[in-house]
Amino acid sequence: MKTLLTAAWLAAAATGFCAAPFCDLSFEAASSEAARAGKIVLIDFYTTSSDPCKRLDQNTWTDAEVIQLLQKQTVALRLEADKETALAKRYKIDAYPTVLLLKPDGTEIDRLVGYLEPGMFVADFHAALEGKDSVSRARDAVMAAGTNDPGARMELGVALARKGQDAEALAEYLWCFDHGAEANPGFVRVRLSFLLAHIKNLADRYPPAGKTLEDRRDADQAKAAAGATNVPMILELVSLNNALGQKEKNLAVFDRLPAGCQARDTILVLFADQFLEARRYTDLLQGTDGTAAFNTALDRYNKMLDSTARDSPMRDQVETTMRQMTVAVGAHGFEALAGLKRNQDARNLAGQILKFDSSPATRATLAEAAKRAGNAGLAEFVKQ
């Protein structure tokens, strides 16, 4: 039955026809019908390129309980955000999928963002209609986890930002940025990746968020200028430059660090693309032929696979991700060698990379690297 429902939904989506539980109505008509029937309006804002949107289509909107719930309590619309731009702008839709729950007069009850499996969707739907919106649920999660849990507080910030409560969202984000790693050392990587991205996204519409990033970057810059070289601070500095759209400043940070400093090596590893863009090939290679960095990445790949159970549902994803990262490290060295016209070293490294992964995608990656470096001969070599 589930297979038939999924097939019917996908066929309907492909033809542009709205399958149950969705209606083929305008927003205005849906609002009028919701008022008449004593229901709410539900809008699934999606994009055709979003994998979470596709999973919502395949798993959640085809679920019998979800279909029954939506038919009973909502007038449901499924709208492509790239086409319904005015409505998406009105409700500040900036993530996909976003499922809006609205009163017939257009007042927002709640929004559910990202993929939700059927059971979670049903639970969050009922909670929202009972007055427990996403912010209330996030606050409850913080209380359950403890007020010093940076993961829970970051998610509260996300919920607040999605509701347009920007000042409150920024306060949560900044607590996580300034104190999250103290409360949970495992939050270090999240802090300079997901959390920093959330603050940057908030800054796009709320200038004080950008100012907080600038203040913290300038403080780190002053420490670096005074001679500080500790890796966490330098890594924070270059990450803040990237978030502020000023990645070119990272090369200046690198140049001020003393030779042999561990922070220099960290910048080279994490921001190799920036050195390649600047054609600073010699800096990137540091007197090597690129094989040592690739072998280190290869060893990391093998250890990661060995530590992931063969029957783990995540094994395929881990292997794919680590394989791509390993090829990328090798490609960085290959591009630097190609740029320096060290063709024999480049061929040797390419041979090792292709022994590890000879897929068309890897050959294409190496060919593009050689082209960027202005070495057409090597680009043809790796295609063979």
Wavefront OBJ file of the C-alpha trace (Angstrom):
o trace
v 0.000 0.000 0.000
v 2.829 2.390 0.908
v 4.557 1.652 -2.414
v 1.378 2.394 -4.341
v 0.841 5.641 -2.451
v 4.430 6.710 -3.080
v 4.212 5.884 -6.772
v 0.932 7.768 -7.097
v 2.327 10.793 -5.290
v 5.510 10.918 -7.371
v 3.554 10.521 -10.599
v 1.223 13.330 -9.582
v 4.131 15.571 -8.567
v 5.826 14.945 -11.901
v 2.765 16.163 -13.810
v 2.292 19.208 -11.579
v -1.036 17.977 -10.183
v -1.485 18.239 -6.432
v -2.190 14.809 -4.973
v -3.934 14.197 -1.666
v -3.605 15.619 0.920
v -2.815 18.761 -1.100
v -5.290 20.995 -2.911
v -4.868 22.734 -6.251
v -5.957 26.150 -4.941
v -4.505 29.625 -4.716
v -3.441 30.841 -1.280
v -6.428 33.204 -1.172
v -8.859 30.447 -2.111
v -7.313 28.074 0.413
v -7.643 30.696 3.156
v -11.303 31.231 2.314
v -11.981 27.507 2.299
v -10.193 27.078 5.642
v -12.329 29.824 7.196
v -15.510 28.233 5.834
v -14.577 24.719 6.992
v -13.104 25.655 10.364
v -9.625 24.417 9.412
v -6.119 25.856 9.195
v -4.005 26.434 6.109
v -0.885 24.304 5.694
v 1.747 25.261 3.108
v 4.685 23.068 2.192
v 7.256 25.413 0.649
v 9.691 23.267 -1.336
v 12.372 23.420 -4.015
v 12.987 20.770 -6.645
v 16.705 20.544 -5.782
v 16.268 19.911 -2.042
v 16.892 16.346 -0.869
v 14.997 16.891 2.432
v 12.021 18.078 0.355
v 12.169 14.892 -1.712
v 12.312 12.761 1.438
v 9.289 14.601 2.825
v 7.441 13.835 -0.422
v 8.404 10.182 -0.444
v 8.000 9.304 3.223
v 5.794 11.780 5.075
v 3.222 13.058 2.603
v 2.490 9.462 1.531
v 1.878 8.252 5.091
v -1.735 7.242 5.666
v -1.951 8.841 9.135
v -0.475 12.107 7.858
v -2.850 12.189 4.888
v -5.854 11.595 7.136
v -4.702 14.271 9.598
v -4.187 16.911 6.930
v -7.446 16.158 5.146
v -9.349 16.427 8.423
v -7.750 19.550 9.890
v -6.148 21.545 7.066
v -6.496 22.983 3.626
v -3.040 21.943 2.446
v -0.984 23.520 -0.328
v 2.327 22.465 -1.781
v 4.115 25.473 -3.326
v 7.439 25.757 -5.120
v 9.218 28.618 -3.381
v 11.100 29.705 -6.512
v 7.765 30.340 -8.241
v 5.708 31.644 -5.310
v 8.300 34.296 -4.509
v 5.918 36.942 -3.128
v 4.355 34.566 -0.627
v 7.743 33.087 0.312
v 9.065 36.607 0.926
v 6.012 37.546 2.981
v 6.634 34.650 5.357
v 10.463 34.949 5.233
v 11.035 31.442 3.924
v 14.775 30.784 3.784
v 15.087 27.029 4.375
v 13.548 24.037 2.628
v 11.289 22.387 3.230
v 9.382 24.823 5.423
v 5.873 23.764 6.394
v 3.753 26.697 7.559
v 0.706 26.287 9.765
v -1.518 29.347 9.387
v -4.826 30.605 10.662
v -7.307 31.426 7.874
v -6.445 35.132 8.255
v -2.793 34.364 7.469
v -1.471 34.596 11.038
v 1.336 32.117 11.602
v 0.704 29.388 14.153
v 4.019 27.631 13.680
v 6.547 26.510 11.096
v 8.182 23.115 10.809
v 11.532 23.296 9.046
v 13.476 20.440 7.476
v 12.627 16.806 6.986
v 10.335 15.236 9.571
v 9.471 11.554 9.516
v 5.715 10.881 9.770
v 5.526 10.255 13.508
v 7.516 13.372 14.363
v 5.464 15.461 11.969
v 2.208 14.315 13.560
v 3.547 14.999 17.063
v 4.819 18.484 16.169
v 1.581 19.294 14.309
v -0.560 18.452 17.342
v 1.803 20.291 19.704
v 1.623 23.437 17.569
v -2.169 23.432 17.520
v -2.183 22.947 21.283
v -0.081 26.084 21.766
v 3.354 24.462 21.938
v 5.022 26.043 18.917
v 8.602 25.329 17.804
v 10.066 27.927 20.193
v 8.159 26.488 23.158
v 9.316 22.992 22.242
v 12.911 24.195 21.908
v 12.730 25.872 25.338
v 11.420 22.629 26.805
v 14.355 20.793 25.224
v 16.801 23.242 26.838
v 15.209 22.703 30.239
v 15.371 18.930 29.768
v 19.023 18.971 28.623
v 20.184 21.640 31.044
v 20.770 25.325 30.425
v 24.470 24.686 29.769
v 23.821 22.331 26.852
v 25.104 24.196 23.756
v 23.387 21.900 21.283
v 19.963 22.507 22.792
v 20.567 26.244 23.100
v 21.738 26.477 19.503
v 18.519 24.779 18.368
v 16.559 27.260 20.485
v 18.395 30.035 18.646
v 17.420 28.462 15.327
v 13.764 28.276 16.383
v 13.812 31.908 17.546
v 15.434 33.062 14.301
v 12.825 31.256 12.213
v 10.135 33.090 14.167
v 11.821 36.435 13.503
v 12.852 36.911 17.140
v 16.310 37.995 16.027
v 17.665 39.621 19.204
v 16.721 36.600 21.294
v 18.191 34.244 18.687
v 21.467 36.167 18.664
v 21.697 35.993 22.453
v 21.426 32.198 22.345
v 23.935 31.905 19.499
v 26.465 34.131 21.258
v 26.223 32.166 24.489
v 26.967 29.037 22.466
v 29.852 30.715 20.627
v 31.442 32.171 23.749
v 30.729 29.412 26.271
v 29.507 26.314 24.418
v 32.912 24.620 24.185
v 33.521 25.268 27.864
v 30.294 23.466 28.724
v 30.860 20.678 26.202
v 34.299 20.207 24.585
v 32.639 18.165 21.838
v 30.918 21.345 20.639
v 34.207 22.762 19.276
v 33.683 21.686 15.674
v 30.005 22.611 15.661
v 30.928 26.061 16.962
v 33.000 27.008 13.919
v 30.785 25.286 11.380
v 27.039 25.018 11.947
v 26.813 27.648 14.687
v 28.883 30.163 12.751
v 26.721 29.542 9.673
v 23.581 30.229 11.728
v 25.000 33.540 12.972
v 26.047 34.493 9.436
v 22.559 33.725 8.107
v 21.051 35.845 10.861
v 23.472 38.680 10.022
v 22.147 38.772 6.462
v 18.956 40.362 7.787
v 19.932 41.501 11.284
v 23.053 43.743 11.241
v 23.870 43.408 14.974
v 24.708 39.751 14.350
v 27.333 40.780 11.799
v 28.742 43.328 14.220
v 29.243 40.637 16.862
v 31.250 38.568 14.373
v 33.381 41.584 13.473
v 34.039 42.365 17.141
v 35.208 38.823 17.851
v 37.313 38.703 14.688
v 38.974 42.033 15.537
v 39.778 40.812 19.049
v 41.405 37.679 17.628
v 43.237 39.785 15.043
v 44.713 41.925 17.806
v 45.929 38.819 19.629
v 47.541 37.479 16.455
v 49.220 40.835 15.787
v 50.614 40.705 19.326
v 52.224 37.340 18.575
v 49.647 34.779 19.712
v 49.911 31.557 17.700
v 47.713 29.056 19.531
v 45.760 26.922 17.086
v 42.210 27.346 18.497
v 42.433 31.134 18.379
v 43.953 31.215 14.887
v 41.365 28.741 13.636
v 38.623 30.928 15.091
v 40.143 33.998 13.417
v 40.253 32.489 9.927
v 36.781 30.976 10.343
v 35.390 34.392 11.281
v 37.080 35.935 8.237
v 35.348 33.372 6.057
v 31.968 33.981 7.691
v 32.383 37.715 7.117
v 33.187 37.165 3.448
v 36.779 38.333 3.931
v 38.685 35.116 3.360
v 41.478 36.979 1.562
v 42.627 38.166 4.999
v 43.512 34.603 5.922
v 46.610 34.699 3.748
v 47.839 37.710 5.713
v 47.236 35.812 8.954
v 49.292 32.927 7.564
v 52.125 35.229 6.501
v 52.456 36.730 9.988
v 52.802 33.346 11.688
v 56.371 32.096 12.298
v 57.730 29.234 10.204
v 57.151 25.840 11.779
v 54.150 27.091 13.727
v 51.406 24.468 14.024
v 48.775 27.096 13.260
v 50.345 27.612 9.807
v 49.939 23.922 9.046
v 46.333 24.053 10.244
v 45.518 26.935 7.904
v 47.153 25.134 4.976
v 45.152 21.970 5.579
v 41.776 23.590 6.178
v 41.988 26.418 3.657
v 43.991 24.881 0.829
v 41.504 26.198 -1.736
v 42.401 29.778 -0.814
v 46.102 29.146 -1.462
v 45.289 27.529 -4.776
v 43.096 30.473 -5.787
v 46.014 32.800 -4.995
v 48.391 30.444 -6.887
v 50.572 30.142 -3.799
v 51.585 26.644 -4.779
v 54.956 26.632 -3.039
v 53.385 27.577 0.293
v 50.833 24.790 -0.060
v 53.409 22.095 -0.853
v 55.961 23.227 1.752
v 58.826 21.603 -0.122
v 57.076 18.226 -0.582
v 55.730 16.342 -3.578
v 52.205 16.186 -2.147
v 52.249 12.455 -1.444
v 52.667 12.774 2.336
v 49.454 14.782 2.726
v 47.575 12.343 0.491
v 48.893 9.309 2.385
v 47.858 10.904 5.677
v 44.353 11.419 4.302
v 44.327 7.840 2.997
v 45.345 6.509 6.407
v 42.561 8.570 7.998
v 40.091 7.083 5.487
v 41.115 3.515 6.328
v 40.973 4.096 10.080
v 37.527 5.657 9.808
v 36.223 2.677 7.846
v 37.785 0.241 10.303
v 36.013 2.004 13.167
v 32.611 1.942 11.426
v 30.679 -1.317 11.774
v 30.069 -3.074 8.464
v 26.367 -3.407 9.226
v 26.027 0.243 10.269
v 23.397 2.132 8.247
v 25.863 5.039 8.154
v 28.760 3.046 6.670
v 28.011 3.853 3.022
v 27.631 7.543 3.791
v 30.827 7.595 5.868
v 32.767 5.822 3.140
v 31.496 8.143 0.407
v 32.264 11.277 2.409
v 35.724 10.130 3.474
v 36.555 8.992 -0.067
v 35.646 12.427 -1.435
v 37.724 14.147 1.249
v 40.725 11.909 0.520
v 40.529 12.621 -3.220
v 40.211 16.354 -2.484
v 43.421 16.369 -0.422
v 45.270 14.621 -3.218
v 43.802 16.969 -5.821
v 45.074 19.993 -3.896
v 48.633 18.721 -4.050
v 48.215 17.704 -7.703
v 47.006 21.192 -8.636
v 49.940 22.839 -6.851
v 52.406 20.564 -8.662
v 50.658 21.248 -11.957
v 50.900 24.990 -11.347
v 54.638 24.719 -10.673
v 55.046 22.571 -13.827
v 56.464 19.734 -11.726
v 54.847 17.358 -14.169
v 56.572 14.119 -13.183
v 55.741 14.620 -9.489
v 52.177 15.481 -10.513
v 51.890 12.286 -12.592
v 53.213 10.206 -9.703
v 50.686 11.707 -7.301
v 47.860 11.326 -9.807
v 48.788 7.650 -10.145
v 48.418 7.142 -6.400
v 45.102 8.999 -6.317
v 43.712 7.002 -9.244
v 44.891 3.752 -7.689
v 42.726 4.688 -4.716
v 39.772 5.866 -6.823
v 39.792 5.710 -10.612
v 36.175 6.782 -11.067
v 35.222 9.247 -13.825
v 34.408 11.782 -11.101
v 37.944 11.623 -9.713
v 39.501 11.908 -13.169
v 37.274 14.927 -13.826
v 38.355 16.482 -10.513
v 42.024 16.104 -11.390
v 41.510 17.381 -14.936
v 39.768 20.506 -13.650
v 42.575 21.052 -11.136
v 45.181 20.901 -13.906
v 43.166 23.288 -16.067
v 42.894 25.815 -13.235
v 46.663 25.603 -12.844
v 47.134 26.259 -16.571
v 48.601 22.839 -17.341
v 46.640 21.399 -20.264
v 49.045 18.486 -20.748
v 48.358 17.111 -17.271
v 44.628 17.629 -17.768
v 44.780 15.307 -20.784
v 47.015 12.840 -18.918
v 44.533 12.200 -16.121
v 41.630 11.742 -18.532
v 43.260 8.667 -20.103
l 1 2 3 4 5 6 7 8 9 10 11 12 13 14 15 16 17 18 19 20 21 22 23 24 25 26 27 28 29 30 31 32 33 34 35 36 37 38 39 40 41 42 43 44 45 46 47 48 49 50 51 52 53 54 55 56 57 58 59 60 61 62 63 64 65 66 67 68 69 70 71 72 73 74 75 76 77 78 79 80 81 82 83 84 85 86 87 88 89 90 91 92 93 94 95 96 97 98 99 100 101 102 103 104 105 106 107 108 109 110 111 112 113 114 115 116 117 118 119 120 121 122 123 124 125 126 127 128 129 130 131 132 133 134 135 136 137 138 139 140 141 142 143 144 145 146 147 148 149 150 151 152 153 154 155 156 157 158 159 160 161 162 163 164 165 166 167 168 169 170 171 172 173 174 175 176 177 178 179 180 181 182 183 184 185 186 187 188 189 190 191 192 193 194 195 196 197 198 199 200 201 202 203 204 205 206 207 208 209 210 211 212 213 214 215 216 217 218 219 220 221 222 223 224 225 226 227 228 229 230 231 232 233 234 235 236 237 238 239 240 241 242 243 244 245 246 247 248 249 250 251 252 253 254 255 256 257 258 259 260 261 262 263 264 265 266 267 268 269 270 271 272 273 274 275 276 277 278 279 280 281 282 283 284 285 286 287 288 289 290 291 292 293 294 295 296 297 298 299 300 301 302 303 304 305 306 307 308 309 310 311 312 313 314 315 316 317 318 319 320 321 322 323 324 325 326 327 328 329 330 331 332 333 334 335 336 337 338 339 340 341 342 343 344 345 346 347 348 349 350 351 352 353 354 355 356 357 358 359 360 361 362 363 364 365 366 367 368 369 370 371 372 373 374 375 376 377 378 379 380 381 382 383 384
